[in-house]
Amino acid sequence: MTSLYNEPETAAPAAPPALDVVDVFRIFRSGDVETVALRGLDLTVERGEMVAVLGPSGSGKSTFLALAAGLDQPSAGEVRVFGRPLGRLDESELAAHRARDIAIVFQQGNLWPDLTAEQHVQLALSLAGRRASRIETVAALAAFGLEQRAATRAGLLSGGEQQRVAIAAAAARQAPLLLCDEPTGELDVANEARVIDALRRLRDRYDATVVVVTHSDRLAQACDRTITIRDGARG
């Protein structure tokens, strides 16, 4: 018998957060000495957010970033990226996950000084298993105001230009999660503003989730919200 009433529509399940850190501890041991870098850290970053992670030096911010990138494993607790528990992935799965889903920009040392800006974009795409023409790689740089520097070796670029090349390479890969450790820490105000603009473009144009560890008030104010870590836990 056919029902006279329409069946209620079942809502699609919500997509998991970009980053979910659940009751995470990270303890480093050296002989009989234990250092607790993170103690029960809980935080969530939703997809498409640009979030600043703040806190004093030694509070556990860089340890958190390494765990989020899958470069380290927690002593206890769980880190999930787009719903995938990183601790349950084997080495090959973790490497594929990092190549596909995560881009990392450090304060320094993101680039090889003898490679050009264009070559860095090509290398990032190659590591992600993608190939691109020269037109595409130059266009990726142009999105961040670097088209005139495509053939310039990284060692000849300014600090701000180097950071924007690193961000442009992440954008070209279209990595859905960008993790940045003090990306403007040693830049002057003008170059910091350019990097902030590049991060916003990455969020807005590529729908990326951006997490930045920073001491910069200007960068923090440019983000959608801030999270504070103090003594290894939410402040």
Secondary structure as the mmCIF struct_conf table of DSSP 4:
data_model
#
loop_
_struct_conf.conf_type_id
_struct_conf.id
_struct_conf.beg_label_comp_id
_struct_conf.beg_label_asym_id
_struct_conf.beg_label_seq_id
_struct_conf.end_label_comp_id
_struct_conf.end_label_asym_id
_struct_conf.end_label_seq_id
BEND BEND1 LEU A 4 TYR A 5
HELX_LH_PP_P HELX_LH_PP_P1 ASN A 6 PRO A 17
BEND BEND2 ALA A 18 ALA A 18
STRN STRN1 LEU A 19 SER A 30
TURN_TY1_P TURN_TY1_P1 GLY A 31 ASP A 32
STRN STRN2 VAL A 33 VAL A 45
TURN_TY1_P TURN_TY1_P2 ARG A 47 GLY A 48
STRN STRN3 MET A 50 LEU A 54
TURN_TY1_P TURN_TY1_P3 SER A 57 GLY A 58
BEND BEND3 SER A 59 GLY A 60
HELX_RH_AL_P HELX_RH_AL_P1 LYS A 61 ALA A 68
TURN_TY1_P TURN_TY1_P4 ALA A 69 GLY A 70
BEND BEND4 LEU A 71 ASP A 72
BEND BEND5 SER A 75 SER A 75
STRN STRN4 ALA A 76 VAL A 81
TURN_TY1_P TURN_TY1_P5 PHE A 82 GLY A 83
STRN STRN5 ARG A 84 PRO A 85
HELX_RH_3T_P HELX_RH_3T_P1 LEU A 86 ARG A 88
BEND BEND6 LEU A 89 LEU A 89
HELX_RH_AL_P HELX_RH_AL_P2 GLU A 91 ASP A 101
STRN STRN6 ILE A 102 VAL A 105
BEND BEND7 GLN A 107 GLN A 108
BEND BEND8 LEU A 111 LEU A 111
TURN_TY1_P TURN_TY1_P6 PRO A 113 ASP A 114
BEND BEND9 LEU A 115 LEU A 115
STRN STRN7 THR A 116 THR A 116
HELX_RH_AL_P HELX_RH_AL_P3 ALA A 117 LEU A 127
TURN_TY1_P TURN_TY1_P7 ALA A 128 GLY A 129
HELX_RH_AL_P HELX_RH_AL_P4 ARG A 134 ALA A 142
TURN_TY1_P TURN_TY1_P8 ALA A 143 GLY A 145
HELX_RH_3T_P HELX_RH_3T_P2 GLU A 147 ARG A 149
TURN_TY1_P TURN_TY1_P9 ALA A 150 ALA A 151
BEND BEND10 THR A 152 THR A 152
STRN STRN8 ARG A 153 ARG A 153
HELX_RH_3T_P HELX_RH_3T_P3 ALA A 154 LEU A 156
BEND BEND11 LEU A 157 LEU A 157
HELX_RH_AL_P HELX_RH_AL_P5 GLY A 159 ARG A 173
TURN_TY1_P TURN_TY1_P10 GLN A 174 GLN A 174
BEND BEND12 PRO A 176 PRO A 176
STRN STRN9 LEU A 177 ASP A 181
BEND BEND13 GLU A 182 GLU A 182
TURN_TY1_P TURN_TY1_P11 PRO A 183 GLU A 186
HELX_RH_AL_P HELX_RH_AL_P6 VAL A 189 TYR A 206
STRN STRN10 THR A 209 VAL A 213
HELX_RH_AL_P HELX_RH_AL_P7 ASP A 217 ALA A 222
BEND BEND14 CYS A 223 ASP A 224
STRN STRN11 ARG A 225 ARG A 230
TURN_TY1_P TURN_TY1_P12 ASP A 231 GLY A 232
STRN STRN12 ALA A 233 ARG A 234
#
